[in-house]
Every structure is written in C-alpha cells, then in structure tokens.
Amino acid sequence: MILGGIQKLTLIDYPGKIATTVFTIGCSFRCPFCHNPELVNLRLAHDERSEKEFFDFLKKRKGKLEGVCITGGEPTIQPDIVDFIKKIKKQGLLVKLDSNGTRPDVLKKLIDAKLVDFIAMDIKNQLENYDKTTGTKVDKERIKLSINLIMNSKIPYEFRTTVVPGIHTEKDFDEIAEWISGAEAYYLQEYREGKILDDKLKKKTKGQSLDLEKIKNKIGKNFKKIGIRMNN
C-alpha cells in the first residue's frame, strides 16, 4: 500500500488514545471543500510513504502508542486494506477507521473479523443532496447500508458532518438528524477556508455563515452525544 503521509502523534484523532494517523491516497468522492486535496487528486500527491516505512515507525514506537487512525482519502477503496489492518493489529494496536461509507462490503468484512475498534463515518449531507455535495454520483443505498452496519456493530463509533455555508442549510441538518436518529455520537465540524479541492467554492461560501450552536441545540435530542468541533 502506498501511503500519503503519517502524523506521528495525535491526541485528538482517536478519542481517549495516544495514536498515530496514517493517510491513504485516493478517494471515491470529490467534495469541493476537502482539505486534503493531495490525497484525492493523485497528481498532487507529494508525501508518499511506503508501507515498510510505516511499520518500521510502529516498531520504534512500540509501547508508546495505543492505536492507529487510518484516514484518507478513502481507506476502504484500497485493495489491500484488510491485510494492512491485520498487520497493525498484530502489533497489538487499536485501529480507528475513517470512512465515507461507500464500501459497506469492506466495512462488514472488517467488523466481522474484529479488525476495527472505532469507526468514524462522514455524513456529507442529507441523502437528496449527496451527489452535489460530493461532486460524484453516489450509490445512496451503500451509504445507508454502511450507517446501519456501523450503528449495529457494537463497536464505538461516531458520525460527523463538515458544515459548509453555501452548500448546507439548517434544514439539511433536520433531515440528517432524522435519518441517523439514535446514533451514539454526531459531530458538527467547522468548515475551514484554506487549502481545498476546488477553489471556486470560495465564491459560494464568501459572506455565508451557519450557526453551529443553533443547529446543535435544535437536533441534539436525536443523539446520545452531540458536539461541535472548531478549527483553530
């Protein structure tokens, strides 16, 4: 597996754990607000790391790390993701997987084999607006299946949405809340203007705003836990 980079230490990506984050290259979506464009567009990739380099690093940090966060891009589109995670588990480490939910078949395989300890799935928008939010034609049945798998997996999990003024509306979050009602945890993530996949989006977001606290208070009753993640 060719990796797009390694964040050697994180105290926030894996809740409650000392972890490292590894980034996979390639994604099934083209969200214009994506802040990791170099992991989506292979022509922009500039920090490729080998699998061997990654596992050499894990061996050096043995006893200091508790877990590995696998993110992207979209990790589940990697043909060798299952074997990659098996190697991590053999190191005695916990695995947190970030996913956009487009490969429920892979998620099921990982869940059934007890290879993941935490799953975080991005909910891009209410279903009706998924295609325009992701910049792709989305198989929404797969998205729904992934959500059901995760919610019934008995594995710690969270759902989260990056809130983008100009793309999302308050009504969208009413729809999302009804859709995934009963979820263990849902987070509203602040959109960060900066390096994104499609700079043309900045014209759409300019002067736009959404009150994350207001949205949180309105839909909070639908979830066991709800929060806001702000970017510094």
N, C-alpha and C positions, 0 to 999 in steps of 0.2 A: 504494500500500500504506500502510495506517495502522499505525504502529509504536507499541509500548507503552513505549518508553524506550530510552535509549542510555547505555551505560557507556563513557565516552570513552577510557579507558585500562585495559587489563588485561595483566598479565604472566603470568597463570596459565591463562586460559581456552583459549588456543591454545598448545599446548606448544612452547616454544622461540621464540615470536614475540611481537613487540610489536604488540598488536592493540586494536581497539575491539569492543565487543559490542553487538549490536542485538537487541532483543526484539520478537517478533511477538505479536499479540493473537489469542487463540482457541486451543483445544486439543480434540483428539478424545478425550482421556481426562479422568477426574475423580478422579485419585488423591487420597485424603483428606490425604495427607502433603505435597502440593505446596506449596512455599514461595513460589510466585509466583501466589497466588490471583487477583490483579488481572489477570493475563494469561489466566486460564482463564474466569473469570466476567466477561463484558463490562460488567456493571453496576458492577463495582468498579474499572474502568479509570479512571485519574486522571492519567496522564502521557503522553497521546498525542502522538506526534511525526509530522510529515509526512515523506514520502519526500524532498521537496525540502530540508527542513532537514537531513536525514541526509547527503545528498550534498554539500550546501554545507559541512558539517563535514569530510567526507572531503577535499574540495579544499583546505581550510585546513591540513589535517594531511599533505598530500602530501609524501612523502619522509621522514616521521617514523613512519608506521605501516607495518607489513608485512602485516597481514591483518585480516580482519573475521570475527568469530564471529557466526553467526546462530542464535538460540535462541528460546525462547518460554516459554509456549505451545508450539504445534507448527508450525514454519515450513512444512512440506510441504503443509499444508491451504490455504495462501494461493494463490489462483488465479493470481497474478502473480509467484510466487516465482522462476520460471525467468528472467523478464525482469529482475527485481530483481537477481539474482546476476550476470547478464550485464553489467549496469551497473557493478557492483562490480569485476568482472574487467577492465572497460575502464579502470579507474583504476589497473591494474597491481598489484592487491592479491590476496593469497591468501584463500581462503574456507574456513572451517571451519563445518560444518553440524551442529547438534544435532538429533536426531530420535528419535521414539518407535517408528519403524518401521511405522506404519500405512499409509504410502503408498509401497510399493515401486515403483510405476509412476513416481512423481516422482523417486525416488532413481535409478532406472535412466536416466531422461532426463538427469539432472544428471551422472551418471557417464559415460554415453556421450558427452556433449557436452564432457567435461573441464572442467566448471564448478565442481567442488569439489576441494579439495586435502587435506581431512581430514574424516572423518566420526566423530561420537561418537553412539552409539545407546544409549538406556536399555533395559536388560533389567529389566522390572518385577518379574518373579518366574518361577518355573518355569511352564510352559505351563498346567498343570492349575489353577493359582491366579491366572491372569492377570485374569479377569473381576472377582474380588473385590478384587484389588489395585488395579485401575484404576478401579473403580466404573462400568464400562461393559461391554457385550457386545462382545468383541474377536474380530475375524476372525484367528484364530491362524495361518492359512496365510499371510496377508500378513506377519505378524511373522517367520515362518520364512523367507519369501522375501527379506525385507529383510536378514536376517542373512546369508543365502547370497550375496546381491548384494555386500554390504559385504566379506565375507571373501574374495571372489574378484575384487575390484575393482582390486587392485594400488595402491590409494590408502591412505595411512596412516589408521589408524582405531583406535578403542577402544570397548569395551563397558563399561557401568558400571551398578551397582545401588545405589540408596539403601537401606540396611539399616534396616528399621523394626521394632524389637521390638514384638511383639504382632500384627504382620502376617506377618513372615518367621520361619522356623525354620532351624536349622542344616541340616536335611535339604533344604530348598529349594535351598540353595547346592550341595549334592551334585548335585541334578538339573540346575541351571543349568550347572554345570561340565561335566557330561557332554554337555549339549545343545550348548554352544558351544566344546567342547574343540578346542584347536588355534588359538584366536584369538590375535592378536598381543598384545593388551593387555586386561586386565579389572581394573576398579577397584571396590572396596567403598567406598561413600560413607556417612559417618556421618549418621544422621538428626538433624536439628536441631529441637528442640522450640521452638516460637515461632509466628510467623505461618504458618498452614497453611490449606488449603482447608476442612477440616472439623474444627472444634474438638472434636467428640465423640470424635475419635481419641485425644485426650489421656487419656481414661479407660482406653482399651485399652492404651496404652503405659506408663501410670504403673506404676512398680515393675518394669518389664520391662527386660531387657538381653540383648544378644548380644555375644559376644567376637569382634570382627572379626579380631584377630590369629590366633585359633584357626581361624576359618573360612579365612582366607588360607593358613595353613600346610597345612591339610587338602586344599585344592583347587588349590594353586599349581602342581602338576605338570601341570595341564591347559592351562596358558597359557605363552606365551613371556615374558610380563611380567605381574605381578600387583602391585597396590598398594592402599593404604588412604588415603582422603582424609578427613582430620578437619576439622571445622568449628571455627573459633576462636570 
